[in-house]
Amino acid sequence: MSSIGGLRYFLNRSYRFARARYHASILKSDEAPPPLTLHVEPTNHCNLKCRMCFQTTMARKKGRMPFELYKRIIDQAAGWTRHLQLANFGEPLLHPQLPKMIAYGAQHGFFVEVFTNGALLDKEIAREIVGAQAGKVNVSIDALDPEVYREIRGIELE
């Protein structure tokens, strides 16, 4: 089995994607391969007001995913795919059970990837995320110029 992030993994992923597209478009088959990545939004709350974000126009109610619902999703998806991304229109670090979510996903065979704006990331939460077996943490930084960053994200770069 190929490791996550290695060349064999990405070649296998590309093959599965092409195969799924072939099944869906050419063969019109209902038996297309399962999704390559499972995206889960732990929360749609955010601590920033980024100018390019949908938060300002999003009509749906703000909330946090209950851990029991998250467990049901992971339990059902385990074995179908190995890649789990925790993010969407909210800041995952605002979910109080994020480390527990990461650990549960990792225990069920997922390579868990977290996307964060990084504003809440400190040594303590970083240790919790690493200890929970996160495979990758993506931190969005839109600019290194403090004025540009403030204009985009609404907070200070520091």
N, C-alpha and C positions, 0 to 999 in steps of 0.2 A: 504494500500500500504506500502511496506517495505521501510525503510530508506536506503539511499546509505551507504554502509560500514557495515551495520548490518548483523547479521547471516541470517535473512530471505532473505535479498537482495542477499547474496552470494549463498544460497541454490536455490533461484529462478533462479539466473544466471546460476548455474550449471545445473539445470533442463532444461532451455532453450537451453543451449549448447548441452546437450545430445539429446534433441528432434530434434534440427537442424541436428545433425550428423545422427540420425536415419532416418529422412526424406530424407536427401541427399543420404545416402548410401544404405539403405534397401528398402525404398519405391520408390526411384528414383523420388521423387516428386519435382515439380517446386514451390510448395507452402510451402517451408521451412520457419521457422520463420525468422524475420529480424535479422540483425547483433546485437550482444550484445554491441559492442563498435564501435564508429565512430572515426577513426583516421584522423586528419587533420594536414597537415604540413604548418604552416603559412609562413615559409621561409626555404630555404635550405642553407642560409648563416650561417656561424658559426664564432665565435671569437677565437676558439681554434684550435689546430692541434693535436688532440688526436691520439695516435699511433694505436688504434684499430678501428678508424672510417673510414667509406667509403668516407669521404670528399676528400681524396687525390686521389681516383680513380674514383670518380663519373663523368660520362661523360655528364650528363644533365646540362643544362644552369642554372645558379644561378638566383634566383628571390624571390620576395615576393608575396604572394597571395593577389590580390586586394580584398578590403573589400566587394565589390559588389558580387564577386564570392563566397566568404565565406558566405555571407547572403543567396545566392541562395542554397548553400549546406545545411545550417542549416534549412532553410525554408522547404526544401524537406525531410530532415531526421527527423524533429520534429514529434514526435508521433511514430516513428519506434523504436527508442532506446532512452535511457535516459543518456547514458554514452558517453562523448566526451573527447578525448585525443588530446591535442595540442602539437605535437612534431613529430619528425621523424629524419631526417638527418641534421636538422638545429637547431639553438638556437632560440627558440620562443621569447626571450626577445629582439632580434634584430629587431623584427617587430614593427614599430612605433605605430601600432593600436592594439597591443595585449590586453590591458585592455578593449578596445571597443569590441574586438572579444569575450573575456571571458564574458562580460556583455550580449552581444547579445545571446550567447549560453545559459547562465543561464536564461535569460528572456524567452527563448523558452523551458524551462523545462529540460535542460541538467544538469547533474552533470559534471562540467568542471574540468578536470585534466590537469595540465601543467607539462611538464618535462623540466628541465633546468640544465645547467652545473653550475649555481649559480655564475659565475664570474661577471655578471652584476647586480646581485641582491643587492639592497641597500634599505634603509628605505623607500625612496620615491616610488620606483617601487613596493616594497612589499605592501605598503599601497594601491596603485592603484589596484594591483591584488586582494587583499582582498576586497577592496571596489567594485570591479567588480563582486564579488560573486564566485570566484574560489573555488571549493569544496576541491581541494587537489593540493598541489605544491610539486613535487618530485625534490629534488636536488641531482645530481649525484656527489658523492665524492668517488674517487677510492682508496684513501689511506690517512692516517693521518700523515704518515711520509713525511715531506716536500720534501725530495729528490726523493722518489718514486712517489709522486704526480706530481712533475715537470717532471719526466721522462715520465709519462703516459700522462699528459694533456698539457705539454709544457708551463705552467705558474706556478707562485709561489702559494702555498697553501694559504698564508695569503691574 
